[in-house]
Structure formats: structure tokens, C-alpha cells
Amino acid sequence: MPNHIVLQGETIPAIAHQYGFADWRNIWEHPRNEHLAEMGRTPNILNPGDRVYIPDYDSGIFIFTTGRNTEIRLLNPWANVIRISFQDRFGNPYSGKRCQVEIGGNSREGESDGNGLFEFELPREVSSAIFKLWPDDANDDKFYVWILRPGYLNPVTEISGAKARLKNLGYGIDGIDDNADRRTQNAVELLRAQHELPIGTDFSDEVRRIILERHGGI
């Protein structure tokens, strides 16, 4: 099969779905795609222009032999599990807060856990969702709204990827591009001060590591 050139917003699970693979790991774990992980990519975070090798796939027929009754449960193979961590600008989690996610006109509600985490499934063919969080249990009229686009997050090694994560963390970034403008420099200066790093405005390896860690490792 041919190589696939990644477009903005594409992920390995979505590419696998496009080429008829039931398991995206058949593409991600292929030896000819090892360069992606070496460049800091993940299955859900690629950069536009990345080259993904699409291997041939088998018939998908599996034979199981067992001497006992066996039950196999598959949790929606065509969905990505999205985990969101909600914190204020000081790193305190929004725990036990009402949350709502809307996907394609359907919505479901729940609560963030003790660490401010909320988890839901996003079908692979869907590229975005609308998410709401109510910070004050006594005020239904006050809530935060985000449009989630998991595949649109570039790697943290790119300035655009680092800026997107800083924006998600509440650092007041304007625009998601590869321009380290004054707002971006101010955000980096503030992050460095918060983590007792040397004064500066550059995205050092340590700054990128902290951004990634604060962003939940993604």
C-alpha cells in the first residue's frame, strides 16, 4: 500500500479507519513507522506533512481454541478514549464538577473525578466535540465551553504544539502557529518563573517537558 501524507487534524486511528484497519496498532507499530515515535509523535498527535506507511492487512479472520466457556467483550473498536484534565491556572483540579460532552447532536453528562479528570469515547470518524464544565455547583448559568479537536494538536516539539498546550493551560496565548510572538514569550517567562527555571523566553527541552507534563502527558 502507499504512504499516507498526514493532513492537519489526522490521527493514526482515523487513518487506520480510512484504510480499513480494525486495529490502528497494525499501522502505528509497523517497523516502517518507527520514525514517527522517534520524532516525538503519538498515535493521536501527528504533524501535517508526516509520512505514514500503510501496510497490507490480512483478512481479519481469527481462530480461538479454548477448553472453557469464554466471553470476549470489545469496547467500541471505532472510538478513541479521550481523557481531559481540568485545572485552574495554579494547577488545582476541578474535582467533582458537572461536565457535559456533545458529539454530533448527542450529549451525555457526568462528573470529573478527584483529579479533575473526565473520560469519554469519541468515534474515530468524528474530529471534534463540544465540552462544558460547571465550576460552581450552585450556578447553572455559569459554565466553561471548549471545542475539542484531538487530532489538531501538533507535537510539543513544534512551537505551534507548545503554544496550543499553553493556551489550554490558561496562559493567554493568541493564535496557534509557529510564531513565538510577545504573548508567547510572556507565557514562557511566567511558566519558567512558576517552575523556578532560569529567566528566558525560549522553548528549551525542560520547558517543553514541563508543558507536556502539565498537559497530562499529551
Buried (B, 14 or more C-beta within 10 A) or exposed (E): EEEBEBEEBBBBBBBBBEBEBEEBEBBBEBEEBEEBEEEBBBBBBBBBEBEBBBBEBEEEEEEEEEEEEEEEEEEEEEBBEBEBBBBEEEEEBBBEBBBBBEBEEEEEEEEBBEEBBBEBBBBBEBBBBEBBBBEEEEEEEEBEEBEBEBBBBBBBBBBBBBBBBBBBBEBEBEEBEEEBEEBBEBBBBBBBEEEEBEEEBEBEEEBBEBBBEBBBEB
